[in-house]
Amino acid sequence: MRIGRIVLALGTALLLASCLVPGKFTAALDIRRDRSFTFTYVGEVYLIENEASGPDGEKAEPTPAEAAKAKQEQERREVAEALGKEQGFRSVRHLGGNRFAVDYATSGRLDHAFLFPFNSDAQAVFPWVAVELRKDGTARMKAPGFGDEASAGPPLAGLGGGGTADLRDGTFTMTTDAGIVMHNVEEGVAPGPRKTLVWRVSPSTKTVPTAVIRFDR
């Protein structure tokens, strides 16, 4: 199944649950022509929850305030614990409310698709960044979490009706020594030993960072 269809299926399911979205961040992806890669994300992560609904689509009766607060705090601890167990998460700190501080870094070889984040225990099942390998020796990088797809669908609770995109603020940089087949950075490729693409992400960002590169055979 292609990553696009996986994202669509998981995104639909998330309309009924909570999910993770980026806040202020710096992210970078380096892909080499020998298929080695490094990805880093340092910054904020928000846990966004939809309102609970009854079996007929009606809102569930609210719980007492103290019980609800205790339940939320426990859920936040569980999210931090689940993410912290995942390879690559160097630190995960709960900053209060729905906000976490995350320091993530991973390196490897692209002999299979790469998704970030992806952790079912922490409800991180809608990837912000995906690298999909193709049989023709190319790879497509797409970052729906850093573009307008992040705010697709109805606004989630806790955002004042503005949608998940209201929280995004940062830069996503991709570097590579492989050939770049296509990209959607308006400023173009910055020259150098490693070609550089920089996407600036803000609440008004509409462009979903996308690039296709070609590996050495």
N, CA and C atoms as a LAMMPS dump frame, in Angstrom:
ITEM: TIMESTEP
0
ITEM: NUMBER OF ATOMS
651
ITEM: BOX BOUNDS ff ff ff
-5.0000000000000000e+02 5.0000000000000000e+02
-5.0000000000000000e+02 5.0000000000000000e+02
-5.0000000000000000e+02 5.0000000000000000e+02
ITEM: ATOMS id mol type element x y z
1 1 1 N 0.854 -1.197 0
2 1 2 C 0 0 0
3 1 3 C 0.886 1.241 0
4 2 1 N 0.591 2.203 -0.841
5 2 2 C 1.387 3.411 -0.915
6 2 3 C 1.17 4.261 0.319
7 3 1 N 2.199 5.067 0.664
8 3 2 C 2.135 5.884 1.867
9 3 3 C 0.962 6.851 1.828
10 4 1 N 0.666 7.394 0.64
11 4 2 C -0.453 8.33 0.551
12 4 3 C -1.757 7.724 1.011
13 5 1 N -1.986 6.454 0.638
14 5 2 C -3.212 5.79 1.056
15 5 3 C -3.182 5.442 2.537
16 6 1 N -1.982 5.119 3.051
17 6 2 C -1.866 4.849 4.483
18 6 3 C -2.209 6.102 5.283
19 7 1 N -1.634 7.242 4.861
20 7 2 C -1.885 8.505 5.548
21 7 3 C -3.361 8.855 5.51
22 8 1 N -4.002 8.666 4.349
23 8 2 C -5.418 8.984 4.223
24 8 3 C -6.256 8.132 5.162
25 9 1 N -5.965 6.83 5.201
26 9 2 C -6.737 5.933 6.055
27 9 3 C -6.546 6.262 7.523
28 10 1 N -5.302 6.516 7.925
29 10 2 C -5.031 6.833 9.314
30 10 3 C -5.577 8.197 9.683
31 11 1 N -5.5 9.143 8.746
32 11 2 C -6.017 10.483 9.022
33 11 3 C -7.511 10.465 9.276
34 12 1 N -8.246 9.637 8.538
35 12 2 C -9.688 9.516 8.749
36 12 3 C -9.987 8.984 10.128
37 13 1 N -9.211 7.977 10.552
38 13 2 C -9.421 7.403 11.882
39 13 3 C -9.145 8.426 12.965
40 14 1 N -8.181 9.326 12.735
41 14 2 C -7.801 10.29 13.75
42 14 3 C -8.855 11.359 13.998
43 15 1 N -9.8 11.509 13.084
44 15 2 C -10.859 12.478 13.313
45 15 3 C -11.687 12.091 14.532
46 16 1 N -11.611 10.825 14.939
47 16 2 C -12.368 10.342 16.084
48 16 3 C -11.487 10.191 17.313
49 17 1 N -10.232 10.57 17.247
50 17 2 C -9.314 10.357 18.348
51 17 3 C -8.448 11.587 18.541
52 18 1 N -7.358 11.441 19.309
53 18 2 C -6.412 12.526 19.483
54 18 3 C -5.212 12.275 18.582
55 19 1 N -4.374 13.292 18.403
56 19 2 C -3.196 13.125 17.558
57 19 3 C -2.134 14.123 17.976
58 20 1 N -0.937 13.955 17.424
59 20 2 C 0.174 14.84 17.705
60 20 3 C 0.383 15.793 16.533
61 21 1 N 0.647 17.07 16.837
62 21 2 C 0.908 18.066 15.798
63 21 3 C 2.124 18.895 16.207
64 22 1 N 2.87 19.425 15.232
65 22 2 C 4.057 20.224 15.56
66 22 3 C 3.705 21.613 16.056
67 23 1 N 4.589 22.167 16.903
68 23 2 C 4.487 23.553 17.347
69 23 3 C 5.677 24.323 16.804
70 24 1 N 6.449 24.979 17.686
71 24 2 C 7.684 25.635 17.266
72 24 3 C 8.762 24.566 17.132
73 25 1 N 9.483 24.561 16.007
74 25 2 C 10.411 23.459 15.765
75 25 3 C 11.503 23.829 14.764
76 26 1 N 12.533 22.98 14.759
77 26 2 C 13.533 22.959 13.701
78 26 3 C 13.693 21.501 13.288
79 27 1 N 13.519 21.207 12.005
80 27 2 C 13.616 19.831 11.515
81 27 3 C 14.559 19.79 10.324
82 28 1 N 15.272 18.683 10.182
83 28 2 C 16.217 18.547 9.076
84 28 3 C 16.267 17.1 8.61
85 29 1 N 16.368 16.929 7.3
86 29 2 C 16.488 15.604 6.691
87 29 3 C 17.637 15.629 5.702
88 30 1 N 18.631 14.766 5.93
89 30 2 C 19.765 14.644 5.017
90 30 3 C 19.705 13.268 4.376
91 31 1 N 19.654 13.224 3.053
92 31 2 C 19.605 11.962 2.311
93 31 3 C 20.794 11.915 1.366
94 32 1 N 21.585 10.859 1.465
95 32 2 C 22.756 10.704 0.61
96 32 3 C 22.438 9.791 -0.57
97 33 1 N 23.252 9.928 -1.607
98 33 2 C 23.008 9.146 -2.819
99 33 3 C 23.24 7.654 -2.615
100 34 1 N 23.947 7.282 -1.51
101 34 2 C 24.107 5.861 -1.196
102 34 3 C 22.94 5.336 -0.354
103 35 1 N 21.88 6.164 -0.196
104 35 2 C 20.642 5.84 0.516
105 35 3 C 20.748 5.957 2.039
106 36 1 N 21.867 6.404 2.553
107 36 2 C 21.946 6.67 3.986
108 36 3 C 21.209 7.982 4.271
109 37 1 N 20.671 8.105 5.489
110 37 2 C 19.915 9.317 5.816
111 37 3 C 20.022 9.617 7.305
112 38 1 N 19.767 10.881 7.643
113 38 2 C 19.646 11.33 9.027
114 38 3 C 18.474 12.292 9.108
115 39 1 N 17.639 12.106 10.113
116 39 2 C 16.509 13.008 10.323
117 39 3 C 16.534 13.493 11.762
118 40 1 N 16.285 14.792 11.963
119 40 2 C 16.209 15.355 13.312
120 40 3 C 14.979 16.257 13.437
121 41 1 N 14.409 16.267 14.622
122 41 2 C 13.306 17.175 14.951
123 41 3 C 13.541 17.627 16.387
124 42 1 N 13.673 18.928 16.574
125 42 2 C 13.842 19.5 17.905
126 42 3 C 12.803 20.602 18.069
127 43 1 N 11.96 20.47 19.076
128 43 2 C 10.943 21.499 19.272
129 43 3 C 9.72 20.988 19.991
130 44 1 N 8.628 21.69 19.773
131 44 2 C 7.384 21.399 20.483
132 44 3 C 6.524 20.38 19.74
133 45 1 N 5.794 19.624 20.528
134 45 2 C 4.775 18.716 20.016
135 45 3 C 3.525 18.932 20.859
136 46 1 N 2.389 19.037 20.199
137 46 2 C 1.114 19.205 20.912
138 46 3 C 0.257 17.954 20.758
139 47 1 N -0.372 17.571 21.857
140 47 2 C -1.37 16.513 21.821
141 47 3 C -2.731 17.178 21.697
142 48 1 N -3.396 16.962 20.573
143 48 2 C -4.687 17.599 20.298
144 48 3 C -5.786 16.551 20.375
145 49 1 N -6.824 16.871 21.115
146 49 2 C -7.892 15.913 21.337
147 49 3 C -9.207 16.405 20.749
148 50 1 N -9.946 15.485 20.137
149 50 2 C -11.313 15.768 19.737
150 50 3 C -12.231 15.583 20.931
151 51 1 N -13.38 16.217 20.888
152 51 2 C -14.35 16.042 21.953
153 51 3 C -14.936 14.648 21.892
154 52 1 N -15.155 14.066 23.073
155 52 2 C -15.735 12.728 23.127
156 52 3 C -17.182 12.773 22.667
157 53 1 N -17.622 11.734 22.007
158 53 2 C -18.987 11.667 21.516
159 53 3 C -19.639 10.39 21.965
160 54 1 N -20.929 10.437 22.134
161 54 2 C -21.691 9.259 22.492
162 54 3 C -21.961 8.411 21.272
163 55 1 N -22.641 7.266 21.443
164 55 2 C -22.861 6.356 20.327
165 55 3 C -23.712 6.942 19.219
166 56 1 N -24.509 7.966 19.516
167 56 2 C -25.362 8.58 18.501
168 56 3 C -24.805 9.901 18.004
169 57 1 N -23.513 10.144 18.286
170 57 2 C -22.897 11.371 17.822
171 57 3 C -23.107 12.535 18.763
172 58 1 N -23.764 12.322 19.89
173 58 2 C -23.979 13.379 20.851
174 58 3 C -22.769 13.476 21.772
175 59 1 N -22.485 14.679 22.269
176 59 2 C -21.359 14.855 23.171
177 59 3 C -21.617 14.091 24.462
178 60 1 N -20.55 13.433 24.945
179 60 2 C -20.677 12.683 26.179
180 60 3 C -20.821 13.643 27.356
181 61 1 N -21.434 13.168 28.419
182 61 2 C -21.594 13.982 29.614
183 61 3 C -20.219 14.29 30.196
184 62 1 N -19.951 15.552 30.574
185 62 2 C -18.645 15.897 31.125
186 62 3 C -18.412 15.215 32.462
187 63 1 N -17.157 14.873 32.728
188 63 2 C -16.79 14.296 34.012
189 63 3 C -16.5 15.417 34.989
190 64 1 N -16.51 15.15 36.317
191 64 2 C -16.147 16.188 37.286
192 64 3 C -14.772 16.751 36.976
193 65 1 N -14.585 18.037 37.253
194 65 2 C -13.367 18.743 36.857
195 65 3 C -12.098 18.08 37.378
196 66 1 N -12.076 17.696 38.633
197 66 2 C -10.872 17.119 39.213
198 66 3 C -10.54 15.779 38.564
199 67 1 N -11.552 14.964 38.354
200 67 2 C -11.336 13.663 37.725
201 67 3 C -10.846 13.829 36.294
202 68 1 N -11.425 14.805 35.588
203 68 2 C -11.022 15.046 34.204
204 68 3 C -9.578 15.515 34.144
205 69 1 N -9.172 16.394 35.067
206 69 2 C -7.799 16.893 35.077
207 69 3 C -6.815 15.78 35.384
208 70 1 N -7.157 14.938 36.361
209 70 2 C -6.279 13.819 36.715
210 70 3 C -6.128 12.853 35.54
211 71 1 N -7.23 12.61 34.832
212 71 2 C -7.2 11.714 33.685
213 71 3 C -6.31 12.281 32.587
214 72 1 N -6.438 13.595 32.335
215 72 2 C -5.622 14.229 31.304
216 72 3 C -4.135 14.166 31.649
217 73 1 N -3.799 14.443 32.916
218 73 2 C -2.403 14.403 33.321
219 73 3 C -1.821 13.006 33.156
220 74 1 N -2.611 11.977 33.473
221 74 2 C -2.162 10.612 33.293
222 74 3 C -1.937 10.3 31.82
223 75 1 N -2.841 10.783 30.968
224 75 2 C -2.691 10.567 29.527
225 75 3 C -1.428 11.242 29.001
226 76 1 N -1.122 12.447 29.505
227 76 2 C 0.075 13.148 29.064
228 76 3 C 1.329 12.363 29.454
229 77 1 N 1.334 11.83 30.681
230 77 2 C 2.482 11.042 31.116
231 77 3 C 2.646 9.792 30.262
232 78 1 N 1.515 9.187 29.906
233 78 2 C 1.567 7.986 29.075
234 78 3 C 2.099 8.299 27.67
235 79 1 N 1.714 9.455 27.131
236 79 2 C 2.213 9.863 25.811
237 79 3 C 3.722 10.056 25.863
238 80 1 N 4.199 10.793 26.88
239 80 2 C 5.641 11.028 27.007
240 80 3 C 6.396 9.714 27.181
241 81 1 N 5.833 8.809 27.98
242 81 2 C 6.477 7.516 28.206
243 81 3 C 6.519 6.69 26.926
244 82 1 N 5.41 6.683 26.173
245 82 2 C 5.359 5.899 24.939
246 82 3 C 6.349 6.416 23.908
247 83 1 N 6.438 7.74 23.762
248 83 2 C 7.381 8.314 22.812
249 83 3 C 8.819 8.071 23.255
250 84 1 N 9.051 8.193 24.564
251 84 2 C 10.392 8.02 25.085
252 84 3 C 10.959 6.628 24.876
253 85 1 N 10.09 5.629 24.722
254 85 2 C 10.533 4.26 24.488
255 85 3 C 10.931 4.021 23.038
256 86 1 N 10.507 4.917 22.158
257 86 2 C 10.761 4.739 20.727
258 86 3 C 12.207 5.106 20.386
259 87 1 N 12.837 4.279 19.553
260 87 2 C 14.201 4.557 19.109
261 87 3 C 14.268 5.915 18.421
262 88 1 N 15.23 6.724 18.802
263 88 2 C 15.411 8.032 18.181
264 88 3 C 15.004 9.188 19.079
265 89 1 N 14.081 8.959 20.003
266 89 2 C 13.662 10.037 20.9
267 89 3 C 14.696 10.176 22.016
268 90 1 N 15.547 11.204 21.885
269 90 2 C 16.597 11.422 22.88
270 90 3 C 16.031 11.995 24.164
271 91 1 N 14.954 12.757 24.055
272 91 2 C 14.264 13.254 25.25
273 91 3 C 12.849 13.658 24.891
274 92 1 N 11.937 13.446 25.838
275 92 2 C 10.542 13.876 25.713
276 92 3 C 10.138 14.445 27.065
277 93 1 N 9.789 15.725 27.115
278 93 2 C 9.394 16.366 28.367
279 93 3 C 8.003 16.966 28.243
280 94 1 N 7.171 16.716 29.259
281 94 2 C 5.839 17.322 29.3
282 94 3 C 5.983 18.73 29.853
283 95 1 N 5.566 19.738 29.098
284 95 2 C 5.707 21.134 29.486
285 95 3 C 4.453 21.709 30.12
286 96 1 N 3.454 20.863 30.328
287 96 2 C 2.193 21.328 30.877
288 96 3 C 1.127 21.417 29.808
289 97 1 N -0.102 21.175 30.211
290 97 2 C -1.196 21.208 29.249
291 97 3 C -0.998 20.161 28.168
292 98 1 N -1.18 20.572 26.912
293 98 2 C -1.03 19.655 25.775
294 98 3 C 0.348 19.729 25.126
295 99 1 N 1.311 20.427 25.756
296 99 2 C 2.578 20.735 25.108
297 99 3 C 3.715 19.865 25.634
298 100 1 N 4.546 19.387 24.698
299 100 2 C 5.718 18.584 25.028
300 100 3 C 6.934 19.166 24.318
301 101 1 N 8.113 18.935 24.898
302 101 2 C 9.374 19.27 24.238
303 101 3 C 10.02 17.969 23.785
304 102 1 N 10.374 17.909 22.511
305 102 2 C 10.897 16.672 21.931
306 102 3 C 12.253 16.926 21.272
307 103 1 N 13.184 16.012 21.514
308 103 2 C 14.477 16.019 20.83
309 103 3 C 14.618 14.644 20.185
310 104 1 N 14.55 14.618 18.854
311 104 2 C 14.532 13.352 18.121
312 104 3 C 15.619 13.351 17.06
313 105 1 N 16.311 12.236 16.922
314 105 2 C 17.3 12.089 15.863
315 105 3 C 17.441 10.617 15.513
316 106 1 N 17.489 10.325 14.23
317 106 2 C 17.68 8.955 13.789
318 106 3 C 18.484 8.929 12.498
319 107 1 N 19.264 7.882 12.33
320 107 2 C 20.034 7.682 11.102
321 107 3 C 19.853 6.244 10.651
322 108 1 N 19.986 6.029 9.36
323 108 2 C 19.829 4.679 8.852
324 108 3 C 20.021 4.636 7.353
325 109 1 N 19.44 3.618 6.758
326 109 2 C 19.535 3.434 5.319
327 109 3 C 18.131 3.281 4.755
328 110 1 N 17.871 3.948 3.647
329 110 2 C 16.542 3.917 3.049
330 110 3 C 16.384 2.674 2.166
331 111 1 N 16.251 1.524 2.845
332 111 2 C 15.889 0.312 2.117
333 111 3 C 14.424 -0.03 2.357
334 112 1 N 13.719 0.9 3.029
335 112 2 C 12.278 0.798 3.239
336 112 3 C 11.771 2.206 3.513
337 113 1 N 10.464 2.363 3.554
338 113 2 C 9.886 3.693 3.772
339 113 3 C 10.241 4.207 5.172
340 114 1 N 10.31 5.532 5.294
341 114 2 C 10.573 6.179 6.58
342 114 3 C 9.406 7.085 6.92
343 115 1 N 8.903 6.982 8.166
344 115 2 C 7.795 7.811 8.629
345 115 3 C 8.158 8.456 9.958
346 116 1 N 7.771 9.709 10.149
347 116 2 C 7.928 10.374 11.44
348 116 3 C 6.761 11.326 11.648
349 117 1 N 6.148 11.332 12.854
350 117 2 C 6.288 10.306 13.88
351 117 3 C 5.353 9.144 13.567
352 118 1 N 5.62 8.001 14.174
353 118 2 C 4.714 6.868 14.041
354 118 3 C 4.834 6.018 15.292
355 119 1 N 3.865 6.139 16.192
356 119 2 C 3.846 5.371 17.438
357 119 3 C 2.395 5.224 17.857
358 120 1 N 1.849 4.024 17.717
359 120 2 C 0.428 3.819 17.992
360 120 3 C 0.096 4.014 19.46
361 121 1 N 1.037 3.69 20.367
362 121 2 C 0.771 3.855 21.797
363 121 3 C 0.608 5.325 22.168
364 122 1 N 1.384 6.194 21.503
365 122 2 C 1.3 7.63 21.775
366 122 3 C 0.296 8.316 20.863
367 123 1 N -0.43 7.546 20.045
368 123 2 C -1.431 8.05 19.119
369 123 3 C -0.797 8.899 18.024
370 124 1 N 0.506 8.661 17.758
371 124 2 C 1.198 9.371 16.685
372 124 3 C 1.158 8.496 15.447
373 125 1 N 0.014 8.459 14.784
374 125 2 C -0.151 7.573 13.641
375 125 3 C -0.431 8.338 12.353
376 126 1 N -0.37 9.662 12.415
377 126 2 C -0.454 10.471 11.2
378 126 3 C 0.916 11.098 10.979
379 127 1 N 1.737 10.542 10.076
380 127 2 C 3.121 11.023 9.938
381 127 3 C 3.207 12.441 9.395
382 128 1 N 4.107 13.219 9.975
383 128 2 C 4.369 14.566 9.484
384 128 3 C 5.304 14.524 8.287
385 129 1 N 6.238 13.566 8.301
386 129 2 C 7.231 13.432 7.235
387 129 3 C 7.257 11.976 6.776
388 130 1 N 7.227 11.759 5.455
389 130 2 C 7.269 10.401 4.912
390 130 3 C 8.202 10.374 3.707
391 131 1 N 9.051 9.356 3.657
392 131 2 C 9.909 9.132 2.494
393 131 3 C 9.497 7.794 1.886
394 132 1 N 9.061 7.842 0.65
395 132 2 C 8.533 6.66 -0.046
396 132 3 C 9.496 6.265 -1.161
397 133 1 N 9.943 5.015 -1.144
398 133 2 C 10.862 4.513 -2.164
399 133 3 C 10.101 4.021 -3.38
400 134 1 N 10.704 4.24 -4.554
401 134 2 C 10.091 3.786 -5.802
402 134 3 C 11.04 2.846 -6.538
403 135 1 N 10.475 2.006 -7.393
404 135 2 C 11.261 0.994 -8.092
405 135 3 C 12.206 1.567 -9.137
406 136 1 N 11.975 2.823 -9.552
407 136 2 C 12.819 3.415 -10.587
408 136 3 C 14.079 4.069 -10.034
409 137 1 N 14.402 3.812 -8.758
410 137 2 C 15.607 4.366 -8.167
411 137 3 C 15.436 5.762 -7.599
412 138 1 N 14.196 6.201 -7.425
413 138 2 C 13.931 7.51 -6.837
414 138 3 C 13.218 7.338 -5.492
415 139 1 N 13.17 8.419 -4.753
416 139 2 C 12.437 8.457 -3.493
417 139 3 C 11.677 9.766 -3.421
418 140 1 N 10.444 9.709 -2.956
419 140 2 C 9.653 10.933 -2.786
420 140 3 C 9.55 11.257 -1.306
421 141 1 N 9.931 12.483 -0.963
422 141 2 C 9.765 12.994 0.383
423 141 3 C 8.552 13.916 0.393
424 142 1 N 7.655 13.677 1.32
425 142 2 C 6.49 14.544 1.476
426 142 3 C 6.266 14.776 2.96
427 143 1 N 5.982 16.026 3.337
428 143 2 C 5.813 16.383 4.75
429 143 3 C 4.45 17.022 4.977
430 144 1 N 3.38 16.209 5.03
431 144 2 C 2.033 16.752 5.202
432 144 3 C 1.84 17.47 6.525
433 145 1 N 2.643 17.128 7.54
434 145 2 C 2.511 17.805 8.824
435 145 3 C 2.997 19.233 8.816
436 146 1 N 3.783 19.614 7.785
437 146 2 C 4.341 20.953 7.715
438 146 3 C 3.671 21.81 6.638
439 147 1 N 2.548 21.323 6.083
440 147 2 C 1.855 22.076 5.044
441 147 3 C 0.365 22.093 5.281
442 148 1 N -0.405 22.441 4.236
443 148 2 C -1.843 22.643 4.423
444 148 3 C -2.599 21.367 4.734
445 149 1 N -2.006 20.177 4.459
446 149 2 C -2.696 18.94 4.807
447 149 3 C -2.806 18.769 6.307
448 150 1 N -1.966 19.495 7.068
449 150 2 C -2.023 19.396 8.521
450 150 3 C -3.324 19.951 9.065
451 151 1 N -3.993 20.836 8.306
452 151 2 C -5.233 21.43 8.785
453 151 3 C -6.438 20.918 8.027
454 152 1 N -6.262 19.812 7.281
455 152 2 C -7.384 19.243 6.545
456 152 3 C -8.399 18.664 7.516
457 153 1 N -9.648 18.689 7.118
458 153 2 C -10.689 18.128 7.971
459 153 3 C -11.183 19.157 8.96
460 154 1 N -12.165 18.78 9.797
461 154 2 C -12.73 19.715 10.758
462 154 3 C -11.72 20.087 11.816
463 155 1 N -11.797 21.34 12.363
464 155 2 C -10.868 21.758 13.407
465 155 3 C -10.981 20.838 14.603
466 156 1 N -9.843 20.629 15.293
467 156 2 C -9.83 19.786 16.467
468 156 3 C -10.058 20.622 17.712
469 157 1 N -10.59 19.983 18.739
470 157 2 C -10.886 20.681 19.981
471 157 3 C -9.611 21.239 20.599
472 158 1 N -9.729 22.371 21.289
473 158 2 C -8.593 22.953 21.973
474 158 3 C -7.807 23.933 21.127
475 159 1 N -8.244 24.212 19.917
476 159 2 C -7.512 25.113 19.036
477 159 3 C -8.304 26.366 18.709
478 160 1 N -9.401 26.579 19.369
479 160 2 C -10.174 27.777 19.102
480 160 3 C -10.787 27.798 17.727
481 161 1 N -10.972 26.622 17.129
482 161 2 C -11.617 26.54 15.829
483 161 3 C -10.702 26.837 14.674
484 162 1 N -9.388 27.033 14.953
485 162 2 C -8.484 27.44 13.898
486 162 3 C -7.823 26.304 13.157
487 163 1 N -7.917 25.077 13.675
488 163 2 C -7.276 23.946 13.023
489 163 3 C -5.85 23.752 13.5
490 164 1 N -5.282 22.574 13.185
491 164 2 C -3.961 22.227 13.681
492 164 3 C -2.859 23.116 13.138
493 165 1 N -3.05 23.716 11.955
494 165 2 C -1.998 24.528 11.347
495 165 3 C -1.659 25.755 12.186
496 166 1 N -2.564 26.205 13.075
497 166 2 C -2.327 27.392 13.871
498 166 3 C -1.123 27.261 14.802
499 167 1 N -0.666 26.042 15.069
500 167 2 C 0.416 25.818 16.014
501 167 3 C 1.789 25.751 15.354
502 168 1 N 1.871 25.615 14.069
503 168 2 C 3.138 25.35 13.389
504 168 3 C 3.975 26.609 13.221
505 169 1 N 5.27 26.492 13.571
506 169 2 C 6.173 27.632 13.431
507 169 3 C 7.606 27.097 13.42
508 170 1 N 8.236 27.048 12.248
509 170 2 C 9.593 26.54 12.21
510 170 3 C 10.138 26.431 10.808
511 171 1 N 11.252 25.695 10.676
512 171 2 C 11.868 25.464 9.379
513 171 3 C 12.147 23.981 9.203
514 172 1 N 11.994 23.527 7.972
515 172 2 C 12.308 22.15 7.601
516 172 3 C 13.329 22.216 6.477
517 173 1 N 14.513 21.677 6.73
518 173 2 C 15.616 21.74 5.773
519 173 3 C 15.953 20.341 5.274
520 174 1 N 16.045 20.194 3.964
521 174 2 C 16.456 18.924 3.37
522 174 3 C 17.757 19.145 2.602
523 175 1 N 18.752 18.294 2.862
524 175 2 C 20.011 18.349 2.145
525 175 3 C 20.265 17 1.482
526 176 1 N 20.955 17.018 0.346
527 176 2 C 21.247 15.782 -0.367
528 176 3 C 22.396 15.982 -1.34
529 177 1 N 23.161 14.906 -1.568
530 177 2 C 24.147 14.921 -2.643
531 177 3 C 23.658 14.081 -3.819
532 178 1 N 22.41 13.621 -3.743
533 178 2 C 21.786 12.894 -4.852
534 178 3 C 21.185 13.9 -5.831
535 179 1 N 20.705 13.398 -6.955
536 179 2 C 20.063 14.279 -7.92
537 179 3 C 18.661 14.643 -7.481
538 180 1 N 18.294 15.903 -7.633
539 180 2 C 16.941 16.349 -7.294
540 180 3 C 16.108 16.373 -8.572
541 181 1 N 15.081 15.529 -8.616
542 181 2 C 14.209 15.431 -9.787
543 181 3 C 13.175 16.546 -9.773
544 182 1 N 12.58 16.811 -8.606
545 182 2 C 11.615 17.892 -8.466
546 182 3 C 11.556 18.337 -7.018
547 183 1 N 11.05 19.56 -6.819
548 183 2 C 10.831 20.095 -5.475
549 183 3 C 9.845 21.246 -5.597
550 184 1 N 9.347 21.737 -4.459
551 184 2 C 8.418 22.867 -4.501
552 184 3 C 8.857 24.015 -3.588
553 185 1 N 10.187 24.235 -3.515
554 185 2 C 10.712 25.392 -2.799
555 185 3 C 10.782 26.562 -3.766
556 186 1 N 10.079 27.624 -3.473
557 186 2 C 9.998 28.76 -4.386
558 186 3 C 11.359 29.402 -4.625
559 187 1 N 12.211 29.446 -3.598
560 187 2 C 13.526 30.079 -3.74
561 187 3 C 14.507 29.198 -4.5
562 188 1 N 14.18 27.936 -4.692
563 188 2 C 15.047 27.028 -5.429
564 188 3 C 16.071 26.331 -4.55
565 189 1 N 16.967 25.6 -5.212
566 189 2 C 17.989 24.818 -4.519
567 189 3 C 19.199 25.684 -4.222
568 190 1 N 19.639 25.672 -2.966
569 190 2 C 20.864 26.387 -2.627
570 190 3 C 22.049 25.512 -3.011
571 191 1 N 23.003 26.043 -3.797
572 191 2 C 24.134 25.227 -4.26
573 191 3 C 25.115 24.929 -3.15
574 192 1 N 25.969 23.949 -3.39
575 192 2 C 26.999 23.58 -2.429
576 192 3 C 27.334 22.113 -2.564
577 193 1 N 28.242 21.609 -1.723
578 193 2 C 28.582 20.182 -1.752
579 193 3 C 27.349 19.307 -1.597
580 194 1 N 26.422 19.795 -0.767
581 194 2 C 25.127 19.141 -0.63
582 194 3 C 24.037 20.15 -0.993
583 195 1 N 23.202 19.781 -1.937
584 195 2 C 22.113 20.665 -2.346
585 195 3 C 21.158 20.842 -1.164
586 196 1 N 20.651 22.066 -0.985
587 196 2 C 19.829 22.387 0.183
588 196 3 C 18.495 22.971 -0.227
589 197 1 N 17.437 22.432 0.361
590 197 2 C 16.078 22.95 0.207
591 197 3 C 15.57 23.354 1.584
592 198 1 N 15 24.551 1.686
593 198 2 C 14.507 25.032 2.976
594 198 3 C 13.055 25.457 2.832
595 199 1 N 12.181 24.85 3.633
596 199 2 C 10.775 25.229 3.688
597 199 3 C 10.531 25.954 5.008
598 200 1 N 9.968 27.137 4.945
599 200 2 C 9.624 27.886 6.153
600 200 3 C 8.143 27.632 6.449
601 201 1 N 7.88 27.196 7.666
602 201 2 C 6.542 26.74 8.047
603 201 3 C 5.936 27.699 9.062
604 202 1 N 4.714 28.131 8.798
605 202 2 C 4.004 29.041 9.692
606 202 3 C 2.517 28.723 9.612
607 203 1 N 1.685 29.355 10.45
608 203 2 C 0.244 29.107 10.375
609 203 3 C -0.363 29.394 9.007
610 204 1 N 0.296 30.244 8.209
611 204 2 C -0.253 30.582 6.895
612 204 3 C 0.307 29.724 5.768
613 205 1 N 1.193 28.773 6.091
614 205 2 C 1.81 27.936 5.063
615 205 3 C 0.777 27.067 4.359
616 206 1 N 0.773 27.107 3.042
617 206 2 C -0.131 26.267 2.246
618 206 3 C 0.61 25.129 1.549
619 207 1 N 1.887 25.342 1.256
620 207 2 C 2.659 24.357 0.51
621 207 3 C 3.057 23.181 1.384
622 208 1 N 2.782 21.972 0.935
623 208 2 C 3.255 20.769 1.605
624 208 3 C 4.666 20.478 1.08
625 209 1 N 5.703 20.547 1.928
626 209 2 C 7.057 20.272 1.435
627 209 3 C 7.126 18.936 0.704
628 210 1 N 7.608 18.985 -0.535
629 210 2 C 7.674 17.792 -1.378
630 210 3 C 8.929 17.834 -2.24
631 211 1 N 9.598 16.697 -2.368
632 211 2 C 10.763 16.615 -3.244
633 211 3 C 10.926 15.17 -3.693
634 212 1 N 11.472 14.999 -4.886
635 212 2 C 11.804 13.681 -5.408
636 212 3 C 13.282 13.684 -5.743
637 213 1 N 14.017 12.68 -5.235
638 213 2 C 15.438 12.587 -5.526
639 213 3 C 15.748 11.264 -6.205
640 214 1 N 16.898 11.22 -6.904
641 214 2 C 17.303 10.002 -7.595
642 214 3 C 18.619 9.491 -7.023
643 215 1 N 18.63 8.218 -6.619
644 215 2 C 19.817 7.598 -6.06
645 215 3 C 20.742 7.077 -7.163
646 216 1 N 22.002 6.846 -6.753
647 216 2 C 22.908 6.122 -7.638
648 216 3 C 22.427 4.688 -7.755
649 217 1 N 22.513 4.119 -8.909
650 217 2 C 22.104 2.725 -9.097
651 217 3 C 23.141 1.792 -8.492
